[in-house]
Amino acid sequence: MQNILMGRSQFKTGFMHHDIKAGVDINYASDSRWPGSFTNRNNNQTIINPSYNSPGTSLSFPDSGYGNANARDLGLFFADRIQLTKQLSLFGTGRWDSFSSTYYKRSTAAQGRAEQKSDRWSPSASIMYSPVKNTSFYFTFARSYKPVGTDVSSLVTVKPQAGDVAQKGVNLSPQRSDLFEVGNKSDFFHKRLGTTVAFFQISENNSRYYDVNGDMETGFSDSGSGRRVRGVELSATGKITQDWQVFASYSYMDGIVTHSTTGDNGKTAPQVPHNSMSVWSSYDLSRLILNPEWGTLKIGGGAQYSSAYWAGPDTTNTARIPHNFVLNGMLSWDFKHYRVSFNANNITNRLNYSSSFSGSRVVPASGRYFIGNVGVSF
C-alpha cells in the first residue's frame, strides 16, 4: 500500500527560474506465510508426462511454519530544477527515508519479533549544458539505499536466518549505491540521427545478493562486500530513409570487487558482462504494398548479445556463464482502431541463461517462442 502527496511551484528569483516539487511518500507492505509439508509425495516428476496417481499423499500446515514480515517507510522528498540561462540548468533532489521492518517466525517465537530500522538521506544533483542547438552535455551524481526488508511482499523466506527480513544479532545495514555519470546527447541531419554517449561509475557498499529461492545470501556468499563498475554506453537512432529506421546500442562494463570479507579484493565482480550490444531495424511496407486507406504495415528484426560473465553472488570466480545471443522478429499491422502484431523471439532457439546463483545454479531463458496480439483502441 502506497500513498504519495506532492505539490509543485514555479517562480523566479532574480534571473533564475525555479521548478520545485516536494512531497511525502508513505509505503506499507506485509507478508504472511504458512508453508505446507507433503508426505509420501512423488519427487522427480517430468513436465511432459507427470504422474497424477499419488496414493497416501497428504499435505499438512504445521503451526511452527507460520511467519510474518512487515515493512514501513516514510519518505520526504524535494526537487528543484533551476534554469540559470538558456544553455545552463541545474537539477537537485533530496529524499529522506525512515524505514523499519519486522519479522516473526513461530518456530523461533522465544526470540520475539525481530526489528530493523534505518534512516537515510539520498541526495542527487545534475548539471546540464547546451552550448548549441540539438546538443547537450550533463553530469550527474546520485546516491540511493536499499534497506533489508523492502521486498517482504514477494520474497519466499524459507530460511529466516538468511532471508531479506529483520534479524537479531546480524549486521543488516542498507546497501548503498553511488552513481557518477557524464554524457552527451546530440541530434544531426535535422534530427534524422540521434546519438548518446555516457561514461559512468557505480559503487556499491554492503552489497547483498539473493539465491534462487529469493533469500538473501549471508556468510559463505560474501554478502556485505563492495563492488565498483565502470563503463561506457553508446547508442544511435536514425532514419536511413523515410520508411527505414535503425536503433543500435553498445555498452562496456568493467567491474571489480573493492573490498571483501573472504579476501577476494581485486577480483572481477560477478554478474557483470564486459560487452553488451543490441540492434533493431524496422521498415514500413505500407507505401510499397498497401493502399493509403489500408493502414500501416511494418516488419522488423534485431539481435541482442552479452558476453560471458562470472556467476555470483560469491566472488571466487569459479563458475563462468556463457554468452547470450537472441534473434527476434516482428510483423505488425495498424488499421484505424485495430492493431494486429506477431512476434518471433529467440528464433535460433539458443540456450541462454537469464541469471545465476552461486556456482551451481542458473536460470535458463525462454527458448524459441511466438506471440500473437490483437488489440482495439477506443
NUTOR-63225 format. One record per residue (C-alpha): residue number from 1; residue in one letter; x, y, z. Coordinates in steps of 0.25 Angstrom, whole numbers, plus 5000, padded with zeros to 4 digits. Layout:
- resi,resn,u,v,w
- NUM,a,X,Y,Z
...
END
This chain:
- resi,resn,u,v,w
- 1,m,5000,5000,5000
- 2,q,5006,5014,4996
- 3,n,5001,5028,4997
- 4,i,5008,5040,4991
- 5,l,5005,5054,4993
- 6,m,5012,5064,4984
- 7,g,5012,5079,4982
- 8,r,5018,5087,4971
- 9,s,5022,5102,4970
- 10,q,5029,5110,4959
- 11,f,5035,5124,4961
- 12,k,5047,5133,4959
- 13,t,5057,5138,4968
- 14,g,5065,5149,4960
- 15,f,5070,5143,4947
- 16,m,5067,5129,4952
- 17,h,5055,5121,4948
- 18,h,5051,5110,4959
- 19,d,5042,5098,4957
- 20,i,5040,5092,4971
- 21,k,5034,5079,4974
- 22,a,5032,5074,4989
- 23,g,5024,5063,4996
- 24,v,5022,5051,5005
- 25,d,5023,5037,5001
- 26,i,5017,5027,5011
- 27,n,5018,5012,5008
- 28,y,5014,4999,5015
- 29,a,5016,4985,5012
- 30,s,5012,4972,5019
- 31,d,5015,4957,5016
- 32,s,5009,4945,5024
- 33,r,5013,4931,5020
- 34,w,5008,4918,5025
- 35,p,5017,4907,5018
- 36,g,5011,4893,5015
- 37,s,5018,4880,5016
- 38,f,5015,4868,5007
- 39,t,5016,4854,5012
- 40,n,5019,4842,5002
- 41,r,5020,4851,4990
- 42,n,5025,4847,4977
- 43,n,5038,4854,4974
- 44,n,5046,4856,4961
- 45,q,5033,4858,4952
- 46,t,5034,4861,4938
- 47,i,5027,4873,4931
- 48,i,5023,4865,4919
- 49,n,5018,4853,4925
- 50,p,5015,4855,4940
- 51,s,5009,4845,4949
- 52,y,4996,4848,4955
- 53,n,4993,4836,4964
- 54,s,5000,4838,4977
- 55,p,4993,4829,4988
- 56,g,4996,4832,5002
- 57,t,5000,4847,4999
- 58,s,4996,4857,5009
- 59,l,4998,4872,5012
- 60,s,4999,4878,5026
- 61,f,5002,4892,5031
- 62,p,5009,4891,5044
- 63,d,5008,4903,5054
- 64,s,5023,4904,5054
- 65,g,5023,4908,5040
- 66,y,5016,4922,5041
- 67,g,5024,4934,5038
- 68,n,5020,4949,5036
- 69,a,5029,4961,5031
- 70,n,5025,4976,5031
- 71,a,5031,4988,5025
- 72,r,5028,5003,5027
- 73,d,5035,5015,5020
- 74,l,5032,5029,5022
- 75,g,5039,5037,5011
- 76,l,5040,5053,5010
- 77,f,5045,5058,4996
- 78,f,5049,5071,4990
- 79,a,5054,5074,4976
- 80,d,5057,5087,4969
- 81,r,5061,5090,4954
- 82,i,5068,5103,4953
- 83,q,5069,5110,4939
- 84,l,5081,5119,4940
- 85,t,5082,5123,4925
- 86,k,5076,5117,4912
- 87,q,5088,5108,4912
- 88,l,5091,5104,4926
- 89,s,5082,5098,4937
- 90,l,5083,5091,4950
- 91,f,5075,5080,4956
- 92,g,5076,5075,4970
- 93,t,5068,5065,4979
- 94,g,5068,5061,4993
- 95,r,5060,5050,4999
- 96,w,5060,5045,5014
- 97,d,5054,5032,5017
- 98,s,5051,5026,5031
- 99,f,5050,5011,5028
- 100,s,5046,5000,5038
- 101,s,5044,4985,5036
- 102,t,5040,4974,5046
- 103,y,5040,4959,5045
- 104,y,5033,4948,5053
- 105,k,5035,4933,5052
- 106,r,5026,4924,5060
- 107,s,5037,4913,5061
- 108,t,5046,4923,5068
- 109,a,5035,4931,5076
- 110,a,5044,4930,5088
- 111,q,5053,4941,5081
- 112,g,5042,4950,5079
- 113,r,5039,4959,5067
- 114,a,5052,4964,5061
- 115,e,5052,4978,5056
- 116,q,5061,4986,5047
- 117,k,5062,5002,5046
- 118,s,5069,5011,5036
- 119,d,5068,5026,5034
- 120,r,5076,5030,5022
- 121,w,5077,5043,5013
- 122,s,5078,5041,4998
- 123,p,5083,5053,4990
- 124,s,5085,5055,4975
- 125,a,5090,5066,4966
- 126,s,5091,5069,4951
- 127,i,5097,5080,4943
- 128,m,5092,5081,4928
- 129,y,5099,5090,4918
- 130,s,5094,5092,4903
- 131,p,5105,5101,4896
- 132,v,5098,5099,4883
- 133,k,5084,5095,4878
- 134,n,5082,5080,4878
- 135,t,5094,5077,4886
- 136,s,5095,5076,4902
- 137,f,5105,5071,4912
- 138,y,5102,5067,4926
- 139,f,5108,5062,4939
- 140,t,5100,5054,4950
- 141,f,5103,5049,4964
- 142,a,5092,5040,4971
- 143,r,5092,5033,4984
- 144,s,5082,5022,4987
- 145,y,5080,5012,4998
- 146,k,5073,4998,4999
- 147,p,5069,4994,5013
- 148,v,5067,4980,5017
- 149,g,5053,4976,5017
- 150,t,5048,4985,5005
- 151,d,5043,4973,4997
- 152,v,5035,4966,5008
- 153,s,5022,4965,4999
- 154,s,5029,4956,4989
- 155,l,5040,4948,4996
- 156,v,5040,4933,4999
- 157,t,5046,4934,5013
- 158,v,5049,4919,5015
- 159,k,5062,4922,5022
- 160,p,5058,4932,5033
- 161,q,5073,4933,5037
- 162,a,5077,4937,5023
- 163,g,5065,4944,5017
- 164,d,5062,4958,5013
- 165,v,5056,4961,5027
- 166,a,5059,4967,5040
- 167,q,5069,4958,5048
- 168,k,5074,4958,5062
- 169,g,5089,4959,5064
- 170,v,5093,4961,5049
- 171,n,5098,4974,5042
- 172,l,5087,4977,5032
- 173,s,5092,4992,5029
- 174,p,5085,4997,5016
- 175,q,5092,4994,5003
- 176,r,5098,5008,4997
- 177,s,5100,5011,4983
- 178,d,5107,5023,4977
- 179,l,5106,5027,4963
- 180,f,5115,5037,4955
- 181,e,5111,5039,4941
- 182,v,5115,5049,4930
- 183,g,5110,5049,4916
- 184,n,5105,5055,4903
- 185,k,5092,5055,4895
- 186,s,5093,5061,4880
- 187,d,5083,5061,4868
- 188,f,5089,5062,4854
- 189,f,5083,5064,4840
- 190,h,5070,5071,4844
- 191,k,5068,5061,4855
- 192,r,5069,5049,4846
- 193,l,5080,5043,4854
- 194,g,5081,5044,4869
- 195,t,5093,5039,4878
- 196,t,5096,5038,4892
- 197,v,5109,5035,4900
- 198,a,5111,5033,4915
- 199,f,5122,5029,4924
- 200,f,5119,5024,4938
- 201,q,5123,5018,4951
- 202,i,5114,5011,4960
- 203,s,5120,5008,4974
- 204,e,5113,4998,4983
- 205,n,5115,4997,4998
- 206,n,5110,4986,5007
- 207,s,5105,4978,4994
- 208,r,5095,4967,4996
- 209,y,5091,4956,4987
- 210,y,5079,4946,4987
- 211,d,5079,4931,4983
- 212,v,5069,4924,4975
- 213,n,5058,4924,4986
- 214,g,5059,4939,4987
- 215,d,5067,4938,5000
- 216,m,5078,4947,5004
- 217,e,5091,4940,5004
- 218,t,5100,4943,5016
- 219,g,5112,4937,5022
- 220,f,5118,4928,5011
- 221,s,5114,4936,4999
- 222,d,5121,4949,5004
- 223,s,5109,4958,5006
- 224,g,5113,4971,5011
- 225,s,5125,4973,5001
- 226,g,5127,4985,4992
- 227,r,5127,4986,4976
- 228,r,5131,4996,4966
- 229,v,5126,4996,4952
- 230,r,5132,5006,4942
- 231,g,5127,5007,4928
- 232,v,5122,5014,4915
- 233,e,5109,5013,4908
- 234,l,5107,5017,4893
- 235,s,5094,5018,4885
- 236,a,5089,5023,4872
- 237,t,5075,5024,4866
- 238,g,5073,5028,4851
- 239,k,5064,5029,4839
- 240,i,5072,5024,4827
- 241,t,5060,5026,4818
- 242,q,5046,5031,4821
- 243,d,5042,5017,4824
- 244,w,5054,5010,4829
- 245,q,5058,5012,4844
- 246,v,5070,5007,4851
- 247,f,5074,5006,4866
- 248,a,5087,5001,4872
- 249,s,5094,5002,4885
- 250,y,5107,4997,4892
- 251,s,5112,4996,4906
- 252,y,5125,4992,4912
- 253,m,5126,4990,4927
- 254,d,5138,4986,4936
- 255,g,5134,4982,4950
- 256,i,5143,4979,4961
- 257,v,5142,4975,4976
- 258,t,5147,4987,4984
- 259,h,5146,4980,4998
- 260,s,5143,4966,5002
- 261,t,5141,4958,5015
- 262,t,5147,4946,5008
- 263,g,5160,4952,5002
- 264,d,5155,4954,4988
- 265,n,5159,4968,4987
- 266,g,5162,4972,4972
- 267,k,5155,4960,4966
- 268,t,5145,4962,4955
- 269,a,5131,4966,4960
- 270,p,5121,4955,4958
- 271,q,5109,4956,4949
- 272,v,5115,4967,4940
- 273,p,5117,4964,4926
- 274,h,5128,4972,4919
- 275,n,5121,4975,4906
- 276,s,5106,4976,4903
- 277,m,5100,4981,4890
- 278,s,5087,4981,4882
- 279,v,5082,4985,4869
- 280,w,5068,4987,4864
- 281,s,5063,4991,4850
- 282,s,5049,4993,4845
- 283,y,5043,4996,4831
- 284,d,5029,5002,4828
- 285,l,5024,4994,4816
- 286,s,5011,5002,4815
- 287,r,5015,5010,4803
- 288,l,5020,4998,4795
- 289,i,5009,4988,4796
- 290,l,4997,4995,4803
- 291,n,4987,5006,4798
- 292,p,4987,5018,4807
- 293,e,4974,5015,4813
- 294,w,4978,5001,4818
- 295,g,4986,5005,4829
- 296,t,5001,5003,4833
- 297,l,5009,4990,4831
- 298,k,5023,4989,4838
- 299,i,5033,4978,4838
- 300,g,5045,4978,4848
- 301,g,5056,4970,4854
- 302,g,5068,4970,4863
- 303,a,5078,4964,4871
- 304,q,5083,4965,4886
- 305,y,5097,4960,4891
- 306,s,5104,4960,4904
- 307,s,5118,4954,4907
- 308,a,5121,4943,4917
- 309,y,5122,4947,4932
- 310,w,5125,4940,4945
- 311,a,5114,4934,4953
- 312,g,5110,4940,4967
- 313,p,5107,4944,4977
- 314,d,5121,4939,4983
- 315,t,5133,4946,4977
- 316,t,5142,4934,4976
- 317,n,5141,4934,4960
- 318,t,5140,4919,4959
- 319,a,5127,4917,4950
- 320,r,5126,4924,4936
- 321,i,5113,4927,4930
- 322,p,5114,4926,4915
- 323,h,5110,4938,4906
- 324,n,5095,4941,4902
- 325,f,5090,4943,4888
- 326,v,5076,4945,4884
- 327,l,5070,4948,4870
- 328,n,5056,4954,4869
- 329,g,5046,4957,4858
- 330,m,5033,4965,4857
- 331,l,5021,4968,4848
- 332,s,5010,4978,4851
- 333,w,4998,4984,4844
- 334,d,4991,4996,4849
- 335,f,4977,4999,4843
- 336,k,4968,5010,4849
- 337,h,4965,5006,4863
- 338,y,4971,4992,4861
- 339,r,4985,4986,4863
- 340,v,4990,4972,4859
- 341,s,5004,4968,4863
- 342,f,5013,4955,4862
- 343,n,5026,4954,4869
- 344,a,5036,4943,4868
- 345,n,5046,4942,4879
- 346,n,5059,4935,4880
- 347,i,5058,4930,4866
- 348,t,5070,4921,4867
- 349,n,5065,4914,4879
- 350,r,5079,4917,4886
- 351,l,5080,4912,4901
- 352,n,5083,4925,4908
- 353,y,5083,4928,4923
- 354,s,5076,4940,4930
- 355,s,5083,4939,4943
- 356,s,5092,4931,4952
- 357,f,5092,4927,4967
- 358,s,5106,4923,4973
- 359,g,5114,4914,4964
- 360,s,5104,4902,4963
- 361,r,5090,4908,4959
- 362,v,5086,4916,4947
- 363,v,5072,4920,4941
- 364,p,5070,4917,4927
- 365,a,5064,4928,4918
- 366,s,5052,4925,4909
- 367,g,5055,4917,4896
- 368,r,5048,4920,4883
- 369,y,5034,4925,4885
- 370,f,5024,4933,4877
- 371,i,5014,4943,4882
- 372,g,5001,4948,4874
- 373,n,4993,4960,4879
- 374,v,4980,4967,4874
- 375,g,4976,4980,4880
- 376,v,4965,4990,4879
- 377,s,4967,5005,4884
- 378,f,4955,5013,4887
END
